[in-house]
Amino acid sequence: MLDHILSILIFFPALAALLGFVIHKDSIRSYGVAVSFIEFILALVLWYNFDSNVSGMQFMEQLPLVPTFGINYILGVDGISLFIVILAAFFTLIGIASLGETKNIKNMIITLLFLQMTMAGVFVALDAIIFYIFWELSLVPMLYLIGAWGGPLRIYASVKFFLYTFTGSLVMLVGMLFMAYFYYQATGQWSFAILDWYRLILPETFQLWLFVAFFIGFAIKVPMFPFHTWLPYAHGQAPTIGSVILAAILLKMGTYAFIRFSLPLFPDASVFYMFPIAVIAIIMIIYTAMVAYAQKDIKQVVAYSSISHMGVIILGTFALNVEGISGSIFLMIGHGVVAGALFLLVGVIYDRRHTKMMSEFGGLAQVMPRYATIFGIMLMASVGLPLTINFVGEFLSLLGFFQQSQVLTLLAGIAIIVGAIYMLAAYKKMFFGEVTNEKNKNLPDVTKTELVALVPLVIVTVFLGVYPTPLLKPINNSVESIVQLMHDKAITEEAKTRIPTLVVSKEIKITRTSMKEAH
């Protein structure tokens, strides 16, 4: 099974989704929980058998599809992608388990299982065309989730989400086709294998415009300023489970792709664009934090805070060193856990009151003490309180970029403080003071089912905040290979200076061999 565990992780939920069409609607919830639980166990088996001391790809699979043009079914996982795959399985399980009463629940669960397939595929695909197929397919179930179960503006939100991300993906596809062409020019063979592309050393001018082609597709997905306008609508109109999956996993596709594609393929361009991108990241942190502070809808507060945190991830990614990139990957996981939990918590109160306006609440800590406690813990994690998961990622991201620019890092650090202001202000409005609204006086506290979904997230948030080593060790090993590869491929003196060199180990060399040798 281990020889094909990545394929199983991809196609098991898809096959289960097809079988779900013949499952009776009264049994579909139990069926969905069982399928997602098995998927999560498979992800844990993958982690258990993963060698944390090896930085190269593991569990690789290869099957020729269109060999004439170098298109192959190639899968693999390393420390960069491993934990995002686990996170996707984890949140699919939690999302399905926490589903309340909803219309057409059978269709929703089937949609979520198809979405699980596409998420797993994106993070383990090592052929650019296979990656692109899963990348695009992920749009369809999310479009359906928003359009079928969203709020009053769901059609506008879903269409805007689709058009933005699909347009960016087409530009990215053009860049992929050029990369395959350059590989053909260099070797006489077509190849869309990402590890084969790592061997190419492109002239700086080619790197600059190819970087932009990939950047547009990835930046819209993150989303980076000024491509971010689709996200508040998507979050605001999506059902709770849609917002949870979007924040926890789908946004990470863009930041993951920067590390998998942009940095190792275009090291000189990454250095050239490093400071402009850092400025954009700081604008993301400050601007969206200020917008979040002005919101009256608690879900919009969480949505804009999500964009702000993605700015910190971008900053760490373009630190171009081990500390920054490892911190950004860890923060991807931390942000996924925390933002996913916050959207679940917003869904809890929405199910009871059918409103997300903060003015409708006040004094909830007296009525729902368990809910207030869990919300408070996740809020503290969101603002980066030490001993919580986000602090580790934010600290390493800023530490990494501090080596590139002390001034910009200082600005980013100050900007993060704004996040504490708007989150604490929102918490004060909702939970402190007297209960003034009669509708809130008899609200039930979190149920056992809701606790089953929320308590594991609290445990993960605190445990990895105190002891992040289980994740950081494999992440660091794989990031070291990427940074060393970037340094070795760098052409300009500035790039060689900005990207640190490391001691090259036997394992690191694995990622630089051809696809055939690696397999």
C-alpha positions, 0 to 999 in steps of 0.5 A, a space after each residue: 500500500 505504501 508504494 501507492 499511498 499518494 494515489 490512494 490519498 487522491 482517488 479514495 475520496 473521489 471513488 467514495 464520492 461517486 459511491 455516495 450517490 447511491 447512499 441513502 440521504 439518512 446515512 450520508 453523514 455517517 458515510 462521509 465521516 467514515 470516509 474522511 476518517 479513513 482518509 485522515 488515518 491514511 494521511 497519518 500512515 504517510 506521516 508515520 512512514 515518512 523519513 524526517 532525515 531525508 530532504 528529497 521526495 519520498 513515496 514517488 510514483 511515476 506513470 507515463 501519460 503522454 510520453 511524446 510531450 513529457 507529460 507523466 503522472 508523477 507524485 511525491 511528497 517532502 517536508 514542504 507538502 507533507 503536513 499540508 496534505 495531513 491538514 487537508 484530510 484533518 479539516 475535511 474530517 472536522 468539516 463533515 463531522 461538524 455539519 449541522 442541519 442543511 439542505 441537500 446535505 448529501 450533495 454537500 458531502 459528495 462535493 466535499 469529498 471531491 474537493 478533498 481529492 483535488 486538494 491532495 492532488 495539488 500538494 503531491 503532484 510533481 508534473 506541472 500538467 498534473 498539478 495544473 489539472 488538480 489546481 483547476 479542478 479544485 475550483 469546481 467543488 468550491 464554486 458549487 459550495 458557494 453557489 448552492 449553499 451560500 448567502 444572498 450574494 452567493 452567485 456573485 461571490 462564486 462567479 467572481 471567485 471562479 473568474 479571478 482564479 481561473 484567469 490567473 491560472 491561464 497565465 500560469 499555464 502559459 509560463 508552464 508551457 514555456 518552461 517545457 519548451 526551454 527544457 526541450 531546447 536544452 535537452 532535446 526532450 519534452 518534460 513537464 516534470 518539476 524535478 527536471 525543471 529544477 536542473 535548468 539554469 535560465 538567463 536572468 531576462 527569461 527568469 524575470 518574465 516567467 516569474 511574473 507569469 507564475 506570480 499572477 496565478 499564485 498571487 490571485 490564489 493567495 490572494 495578494 494585494 491588489 488581487 484580494 477583492 474576491 476573498 471577502 465576498 467568497 468568505 462572506 457568502 460561503 457556508 461555514 464549511 466552505 469558509 473553513 476549507 478555503 481559509 485552511 487549505 485552498 489559500 495555501 495552494 498559492 503560497 505552497 506553489 511559490 516555494 515549489 515553483 517560483 523560488 527554485 526555478 527562478 532564483 535570480 528573479 526571486 531576488 530581483 522581485 524580493 523587495 517589491 513583493 515584501 512591500 506588497 506583503 506589508 501593505 497586505 498586513 496593514 491595509 487588511 488589518 485596518 479594513 478588518 477593524 472597520 467591519 461590523 460582521 464578525 465573519 468579515 473580520 476573520 476573512 480580512 484577518 486571514 489576508 493579513 496573515 497571508 501577508 506574513 507568510 509571503 514575507 517569510 517565503 521571500 526571505 529566501 533563507 531557511 528560517 524565513 521559508 520554514 517559518 512561512 510553511 509552519 505559519 501556513 499550517 498554523 494559519 490553517 488551524 487557527 483560521 479554520 477554527 475561527 470560521 467554525 466558531 463563527 458558524 456555531 453562533 450563526 447557527 443559533 442566531 442566524 446573524 453575524 453582526 457583532 452589534 447583535 451580541 454582547 455578554 456572550 461570555 456569561 451565557 456561553 462560557 465554553 464557547 467564549 473560552 475556545 474563541 478566546 484561545 483561538 483569538 490569542 493564537 490568531 494574534 500570535 501570542 507566545 506558546 501558540 502555533 502562529 507565534 512560531 511561524 510569525 517569529 521565524 518568518 520575521 527572523 528570516 526576513 530580518 536578515 534581508 531588511 531590518 527596516 521592512 521587518 520592523 514595519 511588518 512587526 509593528 503592523 502585526 500589532 494592529 491585528 491584536 487591536 481589531 481582534 481584541 476589539 471584536 472579542 470585547 464587543 461580542 463577549 464582554 459587558 452585559 447581555 442586552 439582547 433578549 435573544 442572547 439570554 438563553 443561547 445554548 453553549 457548545 454541544 458535544 458534537 461541536 466540542 468534538 470538532 473544536 477541542 482537537 484544534 485547540 489541542 493542536 494550537 497549544 501543543 505545536 505552539 509549545 513543541 513545534 519540533 515534530 513539524 519543523 524538523 522535516 520542514 527544515 530538511 526539505 527547505 535546506 535543499 531548496 535554498 541550496 539549489 537556489 544558491 547553486 543555480 543563481 547567476 547574479 552576484 546579488 542573488 548569490 549573496 542574498 541566498 545563503 549557501 549550506 552544507 550539501 548533504 547526500 540527501 539534498 542532492 536527490 532533489 537535483 537529479 533527473 526524474 529518472 534517477 530520483 525515481 
